[in-house]
Amino acid sequence: MANIKSAKKRILVSKTRNERNKAIKSAVKTAIKKVDAAVAAGDKEAAAAALLAATSKIDKAATKGVYHKNTASRKISRMTKAVNGIA
């Protein structure tokens, strides 16, 4: 255990940020799963709505620094391609 005040603070801050990042990543994964489920079901309207919500969550996560901007772009691109591929 840390003895120095600044080290104690770093432990608390890093724990808080870790929990926040974990919650954001979990929400993004859930949103992506909803898009994938709608694509698998072939429901274009539901997939488009889910894509819009997922894109928003991913962009916010990238802005907060949870995901790198290229990772966010890749995730959005793959989902968009899947939704547009529904016949």
Secondary structure, 3 states (H helix, E strand, C coil): CCCCHHHHHHHHHHHHHHHHHHHHHHHHHHHHHHHHHHHHHCCHHHHHHHHHHHHHHHHHHHHHCCCCHHHHHHHHHHHHHHHHCCC
